[in-house]
């Protein structure tokens, strides 16, 4: 992996389902330019997908975008943050084994070294750290 320090990327999206794929695509291009290994890119884009889907489905607010940010500290840690306009704390919850949704935060928890929530003046940012 390229060891340039403190690289970052941030983009805003309207809270529409099709923009989740656009967020993954943009992140994939940036991560490739940072020489992040493909297995880490797959993990990072899955985490983005889960967090962005939650922002679209559960945190949509009129006139508010969801933002996706990536930061590389020059080491092997990529920090992902998806922010939205909702102040509500996301929570893992029990799910039916046959359910087709409801596992997003459990996947984020399993795939990342750490994750959490930071609050802002308008909404929150859900972040996760992935080793590359």
Sine and cosine of phi, psi and omega as CSV:
sin_phi,cos_phi,sin_psi,cos_psi,sin_omega,cos_omega
0.00,0.00,0.66,-0.75,0.07,-1.00
-0.85,0.52,0.68,-0.73,-0.09,-1.00
-0.96,-0.27,0.35,0.94,0.11,-0.99
-0.86,0.51,0.60,-0.80,-0.09,-1.00
-1.00,-0.02,0.43,-0.90,0.17,-0.99
0.76,0.65,0.84,0.54,0.12,-0.99
-1.00,-0.01,0.55,-0.84,0.03,-1.00
-0.52,-0.85,0.35,-0.94,0.03,-1.00
-0.54,-0.84,0.67,-0.74,0.01,-1.00
-0.56,-0.83,0.65,-0.76,0.03,-1.00
-0.54,-0.84,0.58,-0.81,0.04,-1.00
-0.98,-0.18,0.55,-0.84,0.01,-1.00
-0.68,-0.73,0.57,-0.82,0.17,-0.98
-0.94,0.34,0.56,-0.83,-0.10,-1.00
-0.98,0.21,0.92,0.40,0.05,-1.00
-0.89,-0.46,0.56,-0.83,-0.05,-1.00
-0.80,0.60,-0.66,0.75,-0.06,-1.00
-0.91,0.41,-0.35,0.94,0.01,-1.00
-0.97,0.23,-0.23,0.97,0.11,-0.99
-0.90,0.44,-0.71,0.70,0.04,-1.00
-0.90,0.44,-0.62,0.79,0.03,-1.00
-0.90,0.44,-0.64,0.77,0.04,-1.00
-0.89,0.46,-0.71,0.71,0.04,-1.00
-0.87,0.49,-0.71,0.71,-0.04,-1.00
-0.88,0.47,-0.74,0.67,0.02,-1.00
-0.87,0.48,-0.67,0.75,0.02,-1.00
-0.90,0.44,-0.66,0.75,0.00,-1.00
-0.86,0.50,-0.67,0.74,0.01,-1.00
-0.90,0.44,-0.72,0.70,-0.01,-1.00
-0.91,0.42,-0.70,0.71,-0.02,-1.00
-0.89,0.46,-0.61,0.79,0.06,-1.00
-0.90,0.44,-0.63,0.78,0.02,-1.00
-0.93,0.37,-0.38,0.92,0.06,-1.00
-1.00,0.01,0.06,1.00,-0.01,-1.00
0.87,0.49,0.58,0.82,0.07,-1.00
-0.96,0.26,0.73,-0.68,0.00,-1.00
-0.85,0.53,0.56,-0.83,-0.10,-0.99
-0.84,0.54,-0.62,0.79,0.01,-1.00
-0.90,0.43,-0.60,0.80,0.06,-1.00
-0.94,0.33,-0.61,0.80,0.05,-1.00
-0.86,0.51,-0.69,0.73,0.02,-1.00
-0.87,0.49,-0.70,0.71,0.01,-1.00
-0.90,0.44,-0.73,0.69,-0.04,-1.00
-0.89,0.45,-0.69,0.73,-0.01,-1.00
-0.93,0.36,-0.49,0.87,0.09,-1.00
-0.93,0.38,-0.68,0.73,0.05,-1.00
-0.88,0.48,-0.70,0.71,0.05,-1.00
-0.85,0.52,-0.70,0.71,-0.02,-1.00
-0.86,0.52,-0.72,0.70,-0.02,-1.00
-0.91,0.41,-0.71,0.70,-0.02,-1.00
-0.94,0.35,-0.64,0.77,0.01,-1.00
-0.93,0.37,-0.63,0.78,0.05,-1.00
-0.88,0.47,-0.67,0.75,0.06,-1.00
-0.88,0.48,-0.66,0.75,0.01,-1.00
-0.88,0.47,-0.64,0.76,-0.02,-1.00
-0.96,0.29,-0.71,0.71,-0.10,-1.00
-0.98,0.17,-0.59,0.81,-0.17,-0.98
-0.90,-0.43,-0.20,0.98,-0.13,-0.99
-0.79,-0.62,0.24,0.97,-0.03,-1.00
-0.89,0.45,0.74,-0.67,0.06,-1.00
-0.75,-0.66,0.66,-0.75,0.00,-1.00
-0.82,0.58,0.76,-0.65,0.06,-1.00
0.97,0.24,0.06,1.00,-0.04,-1.00
-0.94,-0.34,0.62,-0.78,0.08,-1.00
-1.00,-0.05,0.14,-0.99,0.31,-0.95
-0.93,-0.37,0.58,-0.81,-0.05,-1.00
-0.91,-0.42,0.59,-0.80,0.09,-1.00
-0.86,-0.52,0.76,-0.65,0.01,-1.00
-0.74,-0.67,0.61,-0.79,0.12,-0.99
-0.83,-0.56,0.65,-0.76,0.06,-1.00
-0.70,-0.71,0.71,-0.70,0.09,-1.00
-0.88,-0.47,0.80,-0.60,-0.07,-1.00
-1.00,0.04,0.16,0.99,-0.02,-1.00
1.00,-0.04,-0.18,0.98,0.06,-1.00
-0.97,-0.24,-0.61,-0.79,-0.03,-1.00
-0.96,-0.29,0.42,0.91,-0.02,-1.00
-0.91,-0.40,0.79,-0.61,0.13,-0.99
-0.93,-0.37,0.81,-0.59,0.08,-1.00
-0.98,-0.21,0.76,-0.65,0.00,-1.00
-0.94,-0.34,0.68,-0.73,0.13,-0.99
-0.66,-0.75,0.75,-0.66,0.13,-0.99
-0.88,-0.48,0.87,-0.49,-0.02,-1.00
-0.92,-0.40,0.45,-0.89,-0.03,-1.00
-0.53,-0.85,0.04,-1.00,-0.09,-1.00
-1.00,0.01,0.09,1.00,-0.03,-1.00
-1.00,-0.09,0.69,-0.72,0.06,-1.00
-0.99,0.10,-0.07,1.00,-0.10,-1.00
-0.97,0.24,0.76,-0.65,-0.01,-1.00
-0.95,0.32,0.79,-0.61,0.07,-1.00
-0.95,0.31,0.50,-0.87,-0.03,-1.00
-0.61,-0.80,0.61,-0.79,0.15,-0.99
-0.94,0.33,0.48,-0.88,-0.02,-1.00
-0.57,-0.82,0.37,-0.93,0.08,-1.00
-0.91,0.43,0.49,-0.87,0.01,-1.00
-0.66,-0.75,0.43,-0.90,0.08,-1.00
-0.96,0.27,0.73,-0.68,-0.01,-1.00
-0.83,0.55,-0.41,0.91,0.01,-1.00
-1.00,-0.02,-0.05,1.00,-0.03,-1.00
-0.92,0.40,0.54,-0.84,0.01,-1.00
-1.00,-0.08,-0.03,1.00,0.06,-1.00
-0.51,-0.86,0.09,-1.00,0.05,-1.00
0.96,-0.28,0.05,1.00,-0.04,-1.00
-0.95,-0.32,0.08,1.00,-0.13,-0.99
-0.82,0.58,-0.79,0.62,-0.02,-1.00
-0.94,0.34,-0.49,0.87,0.09,-1.00
-0.91,0.42,-0.63,0.78,0.08,-1.00
-0.91,0.41,-0.70,0.72,0.03,-1.00
-0.85,0.52,-0.71,0.70,0.02,-1.00
-0.88,0.48,-0.67,0.74,-0.03,-1.00
-0.95,0.32,-0.56,0.83,-0.11,-0.99
-1.00,-0.01,-0.27,0.96,-0.08,-1.00
-0.95,-0.32,0.35,-0.94,0.07,-1.00
-0.95,0.30,-0.55,0.83,-0.01,-1.00
-0.31,-0.95,0.38,-0.92,0.08,-1.00
-0.43,-0.90,0.32,-0.95,0.01,-1.00
-0.11,-0.99,-0.17,-0.99,-0.06,-1.00
-0.76,-0.65,0.71,-0.70,0.11,-0.99
-0.86,-0.50,0.69,-0.72,-0.04,-1.00
-0.99,-0.10,0.50,-0.87,-0.02,-1.00
-0.80,-0.60,0.09,-1.00,0.04,-1.00
-0.84,0.55,-0.66,0.76,0.03,-1.00
-0.81,-0.58,1.00,0.02,0.09,-1.00
0.97,-0.26,-0.50,-0.86,-0.09,-1.00
-0.50,-0.87,0.23,-0.97,0.15,-0.99
-0.80,-0.60,0.79,-0.61,0.09,-1.00
-0.98,-0.18,0.83,-0.56,-0.08,-1.00
-0.87,-0.49,0.39,-0.92,0.08,-1.00
-0.53,-0.85,0.52,-0.85,0.06,-1.00
-0.91,-0.42,0.78,-0.63,-0.02,-1.00
-0.84,-0.55,0.69,-0.72,0.08,-1.00
-0.99,0.13,0.65,-0.76,0.02,-1.00
-0.92,-0.39,0.00,0.00,0.00,0.00
